[in-house]
Structure formats: structure tokens, C-alpha cells
Amino acid sequence: MALVIVVLLIALILGGAGFAWHVLWWIALAVLVLWLLGFVFGGGAGAGGRRRWYRW
């Protein structure tokens, strides 16, 4: 019985970690799309006529 509980706990932990990993991938994809859209539709040219890919 204890072995079944341990296996179920491991499955629950790994399933939760897999779900969190999946959500993090979708968040990373959304951030990448927003970054690319900001780069394409960004503000005017910077010094020297070149736009920078970073904000600072």
C-alpha cells in the first residue's frame, strides 16, 4: 500500500512539473512573439539610423 502511495505521489509531482513546463513554454512563446512584434513595429530609428533589439 505504501508503494502505491509513493508511486502516486511521484506521478503527481512529475505530472505537475510537466504541466508547469508546458505552461512556461507557452509563456516563453508569447513573450517571443511580443518581442518580435515590438521589434518590427517599434519606434523610430535610434542614433545612426539603426534600431536596437534591446531597450536599454
C-alpha positions in Angstrom: 0.0 0.0 0.0 2.8 2.4 0.8 4.4 1.6 -2.5 1.2 2.6 -4.3 1.1 5.9 -2.4 4.7 6.6 -3.3 4.1 5.8 -6.9 1.0 8.1 -7.0 2.9 10.9 -5.3 5.7 10.6 -7.8 3.2 10.6 -10.7 1.5 13.7 -9.2 4.8 15.6 -8.8 6.0 14.7 -12.3 2.6 15.5 -13.8 2.6 18.9 -12.0 6.1 19.6 -13.2 5.2 18.6 -16.7 2.2 20.9 -16.7 4.2 23.8 -15.3 6.9 23.2 -18.0 4.1 23.2 -20.7 2.8 26.5 -19.3 6.2 28.0 -19.2 6.8 27.1 -22.9 3.6 28.9 -23.9 4.6 32.0 -21.8 8.0 32.0 -23.5 6.4 31.7 -26.9 4.1 34.6 -26.1 7.0 36.7 -24.9 9.0 35.9 -28.1 6.0 36.9 -30.3 5.5 40.2 -28.4 9.3 40.9 -28.6 9.3 40.3 -32.4 6.2 42.4 -32.9 7.8 45.2 -30.8 10.9 44.9 -32.9 9.1 45.0 -36.2 6.5 47.7 -35.3 8.8 49.6 -32.9 9.5 53.3 -32.6 11.7 55.4 -34.8 15.3 54.8 -35.6 18.0 55.2 -33.0 21.3 57.0 -33.2 23.0 56.3 -36.5 19.8 55.1 -38.2 20.0 51.6 -36.6 17.3 50.3 -34.3 18.5 48.3 -31.3 16.9 44.9 -30.4 17.1 45.8 -26.7 15.6 48.6 -24.7 18.5 50.0 -22.6 
